[in-house]
Amino acid sequence: MAYSRAFAGLACIAALLATAPVLAADTEAPADWERGANADIAFVDVHNHDAIGARYLAAMPLWDRFRVRKVVLFGNVSEPAAQDTDDIALQAARDFPDRIVPFVAGVNIYSRKGLDYVRKQFAAGAQGVGEIAARSEYSPALAHVPWKGKHLTDGQLPQLYELCAQYKRPVLLHIDPPTGGLEDVAKDFPRTTFIFGHGNAYASPDTLERVLRETRNVYIDFFAGFTAFNPDSTYSLDDYLPLIRAYPERFLVSSDSGYGVGYENAYVAIRRLLNLLDRETAEKIAYRNFDALMARAGSTAKK
């Protein structure tokens, strides 16, 4: 598949635009997942853009329905407008501390002031960095954002990775095409925890297997909705099961706010994925892996 064609319609793996709506499900969400063996497992949605317009308030009933335990919340990414949605995410976490985990997405990677901004957001309660457009060649949603990188060590990205290591907080990266050199960066910054945002979108199980095999500090943000419902997907959930079973400690699940597939469908896909796995593996990718990352996060760091 040519990347230029494949990514031409790809907004689902990119940061949502400020005006992007929350899409309703294209079809009524089926109830098959409710009959699965792991239907009772609550999960953490590690990639959610609902800080835009404070949409998280309207989304909460949906979170309840699908047993979303916690949500990693941010909004716009890699542009000045993202700093406004960062503040919304922080306030949401203050209002709903047991439900919302705020991340920092409005980072100017071309100025050292961007690092100061991250420190300030950490002090205010942000628990990680992302989504950051570390490299984007094809995503139309990121075509004009001013703070995206051309490669994974562009601008102040190396210093950002070091800062995340210092504070023991993960950094969630958008990388397209998915063969963007993450393995080398992860080896160069072994103390940094990287989350490969919507890593399965346009990436084969073999591609992800190589990343996981060659690194120890990369987690895959698995956007099950893309694989299950996006017509551009050439794989099924079943195709990724051997990889998830081989690396159960390295996967997380996310909705990407349902962009491109419908919000309900994104959650249906996660629930179906969990039901395809044994209980222990399902619990790991649903919430245990993320909880372990947050337990390692330091609340303060030396300047």
DRENDO-1510 file (C-alpha; in Angstrom, 1 decimal, always signed):
<recs>
REC; n; res; u; v; w
REC; 1; MET; +0.0; +0.0; +0.0 .
REC; 2; ALA; +1.4; +3.4; -0.9 .
REC; 3; TYR; +1.7; +5.6; +2.1 .
REC; 4; SER; +0.6; +8.7; +0.1 .
REC; 5; ARG; -2.7; +7.0; -0.6 .
REC; 6; ALA; -3.1; +5.3; +2.7 .
REC; 7; PHE; -2.6; +8.4; +4.7 .
REC; 8; ALA; -4.6; +10.7; +2.5 .
REC; 9; GLY; -7.7; +10.0; +4.5 .
REC; 10; LEU; -6.0; +9.5; +7.8 .
REC; 11; ALA; -7.3; +11.7; +10.5 .
REC; 12; CYS; -8.1; +8.9; +12.9 .
REC; 13; ILE; -4.4; +8.5; +13.9 .
REC; 14; ALA; -3.7; +12.2; +14.1 .
REC; 15; ALA; -4.5; +14.9; +16.6 .
REC; 16; LEU; -8.1; +16.2; +16.2 .
REC; 17; LEU; -8.6; +19.6; +14.8 .
REC; 18; ALA; -10.1; +22.2; +17.1 .
REC; 19; THR; -13.3; +22.1; +15.1 .
REC; 20; ALA; -13.5; +18.4; +14.7 .
REC; 21; PRO; -16.8; +17.0; +16.1 .
REC; 22; VAL; -17.2; +13.9; +18.2 .
REC; 23; LEU; -18.5; +11.5; +15.7 .
REC; 24; ALA; -21.4; +9.3; +16.5 .
REC; 25; ALA; -21.2; +5.6; +15.8 .
REC; 26; ASP; -21.8; +4.8; +12.2 .
REC; 27; THR; -23.9; +1.8; +13.3 .
REC; 28; GLU; -25.6; +1.1; +16.5 .
REC; 29; ALA; -23.1; -0.4; +18.9 .
REC; 30; PRO; -23.7; -4.2; +19.2 .
REC; 31; ALA; -24.1; -5.8; +22.5 .
REC; 32; ASP; -21.9; -8.8; +21.7 .
REC; 33; TRP; -19.1; -7.5; +23.9 .
REC; 34; GLU; -21.3; -7.5; +27.0 .
REC; 35; ARG; -21.6; -11.3; +26.8 .
REC; 36; GLY; -17.8; -11.9; +26.7 .
REC; 37; ALA; -15.8; -13.4; +29.4 .
REC; 38; ASN; -13.9; -10.2; +30.1 .
REC; 39; ALA; -16.9; -7.8; +29.7 .
REC; 40; ASP; -16.6; -6.8; +33.4 .
REC; 41; ILE; -13.0; -5.5; +33.1 .
REC; 42; ALA; -12.8; -1.7; +33.2 .
REC; 43; PHE; -10.1; -0.2; +31.1 .
REC; 44; VAL; -8.0; +3.0; +30.7 .
REC; 45; ASP; -8.4; +5.0; +27.5 .
REC; 46; VAL; -4.9; +6.2; +27.0 .
REC; 47; HIS; -5.4; +8.5; +24.1 .
REC; 48; ASN; -8.4; +10.9; +24.1 .
REC; 49; HIS; -8.8; +14.4; +22.6 .
REC; 50; ASP; -12.0; +15.4; +24.5 .
REC; 51; ALA; -10.4; +18.4; +26.2 .
REC; 52; ILE; -11.4; +20.2; +23.0 .
REC; 53; GLY; -14.5; +22.2; +23.8 .
REC; 54; ALA; -14.6; +20.3; +27.2 .
REC; 55; ARG; -16.3; +17.5; +25.3 .
REC; 56; TYR; -15.3; +15.1; +28.1 .
REC; 57; LEU; -18.4; +16.2; +30.0 .
REC; 58; ALA; -20.7; +15.0; +27.2 .
REC; 59; ALA; -18.7; +11.8; +26.8 .
REC; 60; MET; -18.9; +10.6; +30.4 .
REC; 61; PRO; -22.1; +8.6; +30.0 .
REC; 62; LEU; -20.4; +6.7; +27.1 .
REC; 63; TRP; -17.5; +6.1; +29.4 .
REC; 64; ASP; -19.8; +4.7; +32.0 .
REC; 65; ARG; -21.6; +2.4; +29.5 .
REC; 66; PHE; -18.4; +0.9; +28.2 .
REC; 67; ARG; -16.7; +0.7; +31.6 .
REC; 68; VAL; -13.9; +3.2; +30.9 .
REC; 69; ARG; -12.1; +3.4; +34.2 .
REC; 70; LYS; -9.8; +6.4; +33.4 .
REC; 71; VAL; -9.1; +8.6; +30.4 .
REC; 72; VAL; -5.8; +10.2; +29.4 .
REC; 73; LEU; -7.0; +13.6; +28.3 .
REC; 74; PHE; -5.6; +16.2; +26.0 .
REC; 75; GLY; -7.0; +18.2; +23.1 .
REC; 76; ASN; -5.2; +19.8; +20.2 .
REC; 77; VAL; -1.6; +18.9; +19.6 .
REC; 78; SER; +1.6; +20.6; +18.5 .
REC; 79; GLU; +0.2; +24.0; +18.0 .
REC; 80; PRO; -0.6; +27.1; +20.2 .
REC; 81; ALA; -4.3; +26.1; +20.6 .
REC; 82; ALA; -3.1; +23.0; +22.3 .
REC; 83; GLN; -2.0; +25.0; +25.3 .
REC; 84; ASP; -5.6; +26.1; +25.9 .
REC; 85; THR; -6.8; +22.5; +25.8 .
REC; 86; ASP; -4.0; +21.5; +28.1 .
REC; 87; ASP; -5.5; +23.9; +30.7 .
REC; 88; ILE; -8.9; +22.4; +30.1 .
REC; 89; ALA; -7.4; +18.9; +30.7 .
REC; 90; LEU; -5.8; +20.0; +33.9 .
REC; 91; GLN; -9.1; +21.5; +35.2 .
REC; 92; ALA; -10.9; +18.4; +34.2 .
REC; 93; ALA; -8.5; +16.3; +36.3 .
REC; 94; ARG; -9.1; +18.6; +39.3 .
REC; 95; ASP; -12.8; +18.2; +38.9 .
REC; 96; PHE; -12.7; +14.5; +38.3 .
REC; 97; PRO; -9.4; +13.2; +39.8 .
REC; 98; ASP; -10.4; +9.6; +39.9 .
REC; 99; ARG; -11.4; +9.6; +36.2 .
REC; 100; ILE; -9.1; +11.9; +34.2 .
REC; 101; VAL; -5.3; +11.8; +33.8 .
REC; 102; PRO; -4.1; +15.0; +32.1 .
REC; 103; PHE; -1.2; +15.0; +29.5 .
REC; 104; VAL; +0.6; +18.0; +27.9 .
REC; 105; ALA; +0.2; +18.4; +24.2 .
REC; 106; GLY; +0.9; +22.0; +23.5 .
REC; 107; VAL; +4.7; +21.8; +23.4 .
REC; 108; ASN; +6.7; +24.1; +21.1 .
REC; 109; ILE; +9.6; +21.7; +20.2 .
REC; 110; TYR; +11.5; +24.6; +18.5 .
REC; 111; SER; +12.0; +26.7; +21.6 .
REC; 112; ARG; +13.5; +26.0; +25.0 .
REC; 113; LYS; +10.5; +27.8; +26.3 .
REC; 114; GLY; +8.6; +24.6; +25.3 .
REC; 115; LEU; +10.6; +22.7; +28.0 .
REC; 116; ASP; +9.8; +25.4; +30.6 .
REC; 117; TYR; +6.1; +25.0; +29.6 .
REC; 118; VAL; +6.3; +21.2; +30.2 .
REC; 119; ARG; +7.9; +21.7; +33.6 .
REC; 120; LYS; +5.1; +24.2; +34.5 .
REC; 121; GLN; +2.4; +21.8; +33.4 .
REC; 122; PHE; +4.0; +18.9; +35.4 .
REC; 123; ALA; +4.0; +21.1; +38.5 .
REC; 124; ALA; +0.3; +21.8; +37.9 .
REC; 125; GLY; -0.5; +18.1; +37.7 .
REC; 126; ALA; +0.1; +16.8; +34.2 .
REC; 127; GLN; +1.1; +13.2; +34.3 .
REC; 128; GLY; +2.7; +12.8; +30.9 .
REC; 129; VAL; +3.5; +14.4; +27.6 .
REC; 130; GLY; +1.4; +13.9; +24.4 .
REC; 131; GLU; +0.1; +13.6; +22.0 .
REC; 132; ILE; +3.2; +15.1; +20.3 .
REC; 133; ALA; +3.6; +15.1; +16.5 .
REC; 134; ALA; +7.2; +13.9; +16.5 .
REC; 135; ARG; +7.1; +13.1; +12.8 .
REC; 136; SER; +4.2; +13.5; +10.4 .
REC; 137; GLU; +4.5; +13.3; +6.6 .
REC; 138; TYR; +1.0; +12.2; +5.5 .
REC; 139; SER; -1.6; +13.1; +8.1 .
REC; 140; PRO; -3.9; +15.9; +6.8 .
REC; 141; ALA; -4.9; +16.8; +10.3 .
REC; 142; LEU; -1.3; +17.7; +11.1 .
REC; 143; ALA; -0.5; +19.3; +7.8 .
REC; 144; HIS; -0.3; +22.8; +9.1 .
REC; 145; VAL; +0.5; +22.6; +12.8 .
REC; 146; PRO; +3.6; +24.6; +13.4 .
REC; 147; TRP; +5.2; +22.6; +16.2 .
REC; 148; LYS; +5.4; +19.1; +14.5 .
REC; 149; GLY; +8.8; +17.5; +13.9 .
REC; 150; LYS; +10.3; +16.3; +10.7 .
REC; 151; HIS; +12.1; +13.5; +12.5 .
REC; 152; LEU; +12.1; +12.1; +16.0 .
REC; 153; THR; +15.1; +14.1; +17.2 .
REC; 154; ASP; +14.0; +17.4; +15.6 .
REC; 155; GLY; +14.3; +20.7; +17.6 .
REC; 156; GLN; +14.1; +20.2; +21.3 .
REC; 157; LEU; +12.7; +16.6; +21.1 .
REC; 158; PRO; +15.8; +15.1; +22.6 .
REC; 159; GLN; +15.7; +17.5; +25.5 .
REC; 160; LEU; +12.0; +16.7; +25.9 .
REC; 161; TYR; +12.7; +13.0; +26.1 .
REC; 162; GLU; +15.4; +13.7; +28.8 .
REC; 163; LEU; +12.9; +15.8; +30.7 .
REC; 164; CYS; +10.3; +13.0; +30.7 .
REC; 165; ALA; +13.0; +10.6; +32.0 .
REC; 166; GLN; +13.9; +13.0; +34.8 .
REC; 167; TYR; +10.3; +13.3; +35.9 .
REC; 168; LYS; +9.6; +9.6; +35.1 .
REC; 169; ARG; +6.6; +10.5; +33.0 .
REC; 170; PRO; +5.7; +8.9; +29.6 .
REC; 171; VAL; +5.7; +10.7; +26.3 .
REC; 172; LEU; +3.1; +9.7; +23.7 .
REC; 173; LEU; +4.2; +10.2; +20.1 .
REC; 174; HIS; +2.4; +10.5; +16.8 .
REC; 175; ILE; +4.7; +9.0; +14.2 .
REC; 176; ASP; +3.8; +8.6; +10.5 .
REC; 177; PRO; +4.8; +6.7; +8.6 .
REC; 178; PRO; +5.0; +4.2; +11.4 .
REC; 179; THR; +8.6; +3.1; +10.4 .
REC; 180; GLY; +9.9; +6.4; +11.8 .
REC; 181; GLY; +13.0; +5.4; +13.7 .
REC; 182; LEU; +11.4; +4.8; +17.1 .
REC; 183; GLU; +13.6; +1.9; +17.8 .
REC; 184; ASP; +16.8; +4.0; +17.5 .
REC; 185; VAL; +15.4; +6.8; +19.6 .
REC; 186; ALA; +14.2; +4.5; +22.3 .
REC; 187; LYS; +17.7; +3.0; +22.5 .
REC; 188; ASP; +19.3; +6.4; +22.7 .
REC; 189; PHE; +17.0; +7.4; +25.5 .
REC; 190; PRO; +16.7; +4.2; +27.6 .
REC; 191; ARG; +15.4; +6.0; +30.7 .
REC; 192; THR; +12.4; +7.5; +28.8 .
REC; 193; THR; +9.1; +5.7; +28.5 .
REC; 194; PHE; +7.7; +6.1; +25.0 .
REC; 195; ILE; +4.1; +5.4; +24.0 .
REC; 196; PHE; +3.7; +4.8; +20.3 .
REC; 197; GLY; +0.4; +6.6; +19.6 .
REC; 198; HIS; -2.2; +4.5; +17.7 .
REC; 199; GLY; +0.7; +2.2; +16.8 .
REC; 200; ASN; -1.4; -0.3; +14.9 .
REC; 201; ALA; -2.8; +2.2; +12.5 .
REC; 202; TYR; -1.2; +1.3; +9.1 .
REC; 203; ALA; +1.5; -0.8; +10.9 .
REC; 204; SER; +1.6; -4.5; +10.5 .
REC; 205; PRO; +2.0; -6.9; +13.4 .
REC; 206; ASP; +5.5; -7.6; +12.0 .
REC; 207; THR; +6.4; -3.9; +12.2 .
REC; 208; LEU; +5.2; -3.6; +15.8 .
REC; 209; GLU; +7.0; -6.9; +16.7 .
REC; 210; ARG; +10.3; -5.4; +15.5 .
REC; 211; VAL; +9.7; -2.3; +17.6 .
REC; 212; LEU; +8.9; -4.4; +20.7 .
REC; 213; ARG; +11.7; -6.9; +20.1 .
REC; 214; GLU; +14.4; -4.2; +19.7 .
REC; 215; THR; +13.3; -2.0; +22.6 .
REC; 216; ARG; +12.5; -2.3; +26.3 .
REC; 217; ASN; +10.9; +1.2; +26.9 .
REC; 218; VAL; +8.2; +1.4; +24.2 .
REC; 219; TYR; +4.5; +0.8; +24.8 .
REC; 220; ILE; +2.0; +0.4; +22.0 .
REC; 221; ASP; -1.1; +2.5; +22.2 .
REC; 222; PHE; -3.5; +0.1; +20.4 .
REC; 223; PHE; -6.3; +1.8; +18.6 .
REC; 224; ALA; -8.6; -1.2; +18.2 .
REC; 225; GLY; -11.3; +0.8; +16.5 .
REC; 226; PHE; -9.0; +1.5; +13.5 .
REC; 227; THR; -8.3; -2.2; +13.0 .
REC; 228; ALA; -11.9; -3.3; +13.5 .
REC; 229; PHE; -13.8; -0.6; +11.7 .
REC; 230; ASN; -11.7; +1.6; +9.5 .
REC; 231; PRO; -12.1; +0.4; +5.8 .
REC; 232; ASP; -8.4; +1.2; +5.2 .
REC; 233; SER; -7.4; -1.5; +7.7 .
REC; 234; THR; -5.8; -4.5; +6.1 .
REC; 235; TYR; -5.7; -6.5; +9.4 .
REC; 236; SER; -8.1; -7.9; +11.9 .
REC; 237; LEU; -8.0; -7.9; +15.7 .
REC; 238; ASP; -7.1; -11.6; +15.5 .
REC; 239; ASP; -4.0; -10.8; +13.5 .
REC; 240; TYR; -2.5; -8.9; +16.5 .
REC; 241; LEU; -3.4; -11.4; +19.2 .
REC; 242; PRO; -0.2; -13.4; +19.0 .
REC; 243; LEU; +1.9; -10.2; +19.4 .
REC; 244; ILE; -0.2; -9.0; +22.3 .
REC; 245; ARG; +0.1; -12.4; +24.0 .
REC; 246; ALA; +3.9; -12.4; +23.4 .
REC; 247; TYR; +4.3; -8.9; +24.9 .
REC; 248; PRO; +1.4; -8.5; +27.3 .
REC; 249; GLU; +3.2; -5.9; +29.4 .
REC; 250; ARG; +3.8; -3.6; +26.5 .
REC; 251; PHE; +0.3; -2.8; +25.2 .
REC; 252; LEU; -2.3; -0.2; +26.2 .
REC; 253; VAL; -5.7; +0.5; +24.7 .
REC; 254; SER; -7.2; +3.7; +23.4 .
REC; 255; SER; -10.2; +5.3; +21.5 .
REC; 256; ASP; -8.6; +8.4; +19.8 .
REC; 257; SER; -12.0; +9.8; +20.6 .
REC; 258; GLY; -13.4; +7.5; +17.9 .
REC; 259; TYR; -12.2; +9.7; +15.1 .
REC; 260; GLY; -12.9; +8.2; +11.7 .
REC; 261; VAL; -14.7; +5.2; +13.1 .
REC; 262; GLY; -17.3; +6.5; +15.6 .
REC; 263; TYR; -16.8; +6.9; +19.3 .
REC; 264; GLU; -19.0; +3.9; +20.2 .
REC; 265; ASN; -17.4; +1.7; +17.7 .
REC; 266; ALA; -13.9; +2.6; +19.1 .
REC; 267; TYR; -15.1; +1.3; +22.5 .
REC; 268; VAL; -16.8; -1.7; +21.1 .
REC; 269; ALA; -13.6; -2.7; +19.4 .
REC; 270; ILE; -11.7; -2.4; +22.7 .
REC; 271; ARG; -14.2; -4.5; +24.5 .
REC; 272; ARG; -14.1; -7.1; +21.7 .
REC; 273; LEU; -10.3; -7.2; +21.9 .
REC; 274; LEU; -10.4; -7.8; +25.6 .
REC; 275; ASN; -12.8; -10.6; +25.2 .
REC; 276; LEU; -10.5; -12.3; +22.8 .
REC; 277; LEU; -7.7; -12.5; +25.4 .
REC; 278; ASP; -7.2; -14.6; +28.5 .
REC; 279; ARG; -8.1; -12.9; +31.7 .
REC; 280; GLU; -4.6; -12.0; +32.9 .
REC; 281; THR; -3.5; -10.5; +29.5 .
REC; 282; ALA; -6.8; -8.6; +29.2 .
REC; 283; GLU; -6.3; -7.0; +32.6 .
REC; 284; LYS; -2.7; -6.0; +31.8 .
REC; 285; ILE; -3.5; -4.2; +28.6 .
REC; 286; ALA; -6.8; -2.8; +30.0 .
REC; 287; TYR; -5.4; -1.1; +33.1 .
REC; 288; ARG; -2.5; -2.8; +34.9 .
REC; 289; ASN; +0.2; -1.6; +32.4 .
REC; 290; PHE; -1.0; +2.0; +32.6 .
REC; 291; ASP; -1.3; +1.9; +36.4 .
REC; 292; ALA; +2.3; +0.7; +36.6 .
REC; 293; LEU; +3.5; +3.6; +34.4 .
REC; 294; MET; +1.7; +6.0; +36.6 .
REC; 295; ALA; +3.0; +4.4; +39.8 .
REC; 296; ARG; +6.6; +5.1; +38.5 .
REC; 297; ALA; +5.9; +8.7; +37.7 .
REC; 298; GLY; +7.6; +11.1; +40.1 .
REC; 299; SER; +5.6; +14.0; +41.5 .
REC; 300; THR; +8.6; +16.2; +41.6 .
REC; 301; ALA; +12.0; +16.4; +40.0 .
REC; 302; LYS; +15.2; +18.4; +40.5 .
REC; 303; LYS; +15.5; +21.5; +38.3 .
</recs>
